[in-house]
Amino acid sequence: MRAHLAALSLLATFALPSSASAQDSSFAAMQKRGKVAMGVDQYTSIHKFDDLADGGRIELQRDRDDVVGTRAIREHLKAISAAFSQGDFSTPAFVHMRDVPGTKVMAARRGVIRYEFRELPRGGELRITTGDSVARIAVHQFLAFQRSDHNAAGHEMHKP
C-alpha cells in the first residue's frame, strides 16, 4: 500500500498546479489528491463520516448513477479496509498531506478494531467497530477530522 501511495504522490505532483507545495492544505488541492487516491471526482461524490456508539462509519457514494465511479469507490473502500486493519493509514495521510488525528492510536490498537465494508447503491460504507474505549475515542477523532477537512456531513455524537 505504501508503494502504491508513493506512486500516487508522484502522480498527484503532476496533477497539482506547479505553485502547490507539499504543505498545501487548500480544499481544492486536497480534492485533487482525493481523486488520485480514490479514483473518483470528489466534487461529484458524497462523503459522510458518522460517529457511532461502537465506533463509526465512512460512507462514500456517487451523486448520480455511475457504474465506473461506483466500482472505483467500492474498490477504494475495500482497499482502505485492508490497509487500516494492518495499521496503514498512508492513504488519508496522502490525501490530507499530514498525519490524521486518531490514526496513531488506531494503528497501535488495530487488534481491537474491526473494519467491515458494505455495498451501497452508488458506492459503499466502511463500518469501524470496537469495544475498546481508547480506540473508540481515536476513531471519533479520525472521523471528526475527516468531516471538518472534507466539509462533509455526518453525525457527531454529543455527550451529555
N, C-alpha and C positions, 0 to 999 in steps of 0.2 A: 504494500500500500504506500509506503514512504517513497519508493522509487517511482511509483505511478504519480504521486503528487509532485515530485521533483520535475517530472516531465510536464505536468500541468502548469507548474510555476513558470517554467521556461516558456511554454505556450502563452500563458497569461501576460508575460512580459511583452510579447509582440502584439497582444490584443489590446493592451492599455496604451493610451497616448504616451509619447516619449517623456512628457513632463511628470508623469505619475512616478512616484518613488515607492520603495518598499514600505515606507511608513504611511502611504496614502490611506487615509481612513474614510475617504468620501464615499457616500452611499452609491454613487454611480460606479465607482471602481470596484466596490465590494460586489455589486450586482454582476459586473463583468466576470469577476473571479468566480462567483457562484455559478454563472452559466458554464464556465470552463469545468468546474468541479462536478456539477450536477447534470450537465448535458441539456438543460432547458433554459429558455429565456425566463429570467427572474421576474420581469415585469408582467408576464402573462401566466404566471404561476402563483398559487395561493399557499402561503405558509401559515401554519398555526402551531403554537408552542404552548401546550397546556400543562400546568402543574396539577397533579392528582395526588390523592392521599397516599398512594403506594408508589409514587414516582412521577411519571409524566408521559407525555405523548407529543410526538412530532408528526404533523400532518403536512403533506405536500401534494398538491393536485394542480392540474392544468385548469385554466379558467374557461376552457372550451373543449369540445371533443377533439382529440389529437392523439391518434394511435401511437405515433412515434414518440411524442413527448411523454405520454403516459408510460410507455415502456422504459424510457430513459429514467423517469422518476422512480419507477419500481426497482430498476437495477441499482440506482444510486442508494436508495434506502436499504436494500439488501446488503450492498457493499459496506455502508457505514455501520449497519448492524453487526456484521462480522468484524469490522475494524474496532468498533467500540468494545465489543466483547473481549478483544485482545488487549484493550487499554490503549489503542491507537486513535488519537484524536487529531491527527495531522490534517484531515480534510477541513474541519471547522477552523483550525489554526491558519490554513492557507486562505480560506475564504475571507476571514476577518483580519488576516495579517498580524495576528497576535495570539498569545495564549488565551484561551477562552476560559472565563471563570467557571469553576467547578470541575474542570476536566482532570486536573492533577489528582484530586480525591477520587473521582470516578475511575481513573486508571488504576490507582492504588487499591481500590476496593472492588475491582472488576469481578472478583469471585462471588460477590453478594448482590450483583446487579444483573438482571435478565433483560435482554433485548428481543422483542418479537415483532416481526414485520407482518402486516396485513394489507391486502389489496383493498383499495377504494375505487369507486367508478372511474375517476380520472387521474389516479396516482396511487398513493398508499399512505400508511401511517406506521410509525415505529413506536411501539409501547415500550416504556422503560419502567421496570418494576424492581422494587427492593423492599425488604423488611428491615433494613439497616438504617437507623435514623441519621447517621453521619452521611451515608451515601445519598439518602433522600434529600438532605439539605443541599448537597453538591449538585444533584440533578436539578433541583429547583433554581439554583444559581445559574447553571448552564442554560436552562430554558428562559429564565428572566433576561439574561444577556441576549439570547437569540431574538426574543420578542422585541427588545429595545433596538438592537442593531439592524434588524430587518424591517423595523416599523410594522411588525406583524401582529396579527390577532392572537388571542389565546387567553386562557383563564389563569389568572394569578390567584392562587389560594390566599385568603386573608385569614390570619389567625386572630381569634378574639382577644 
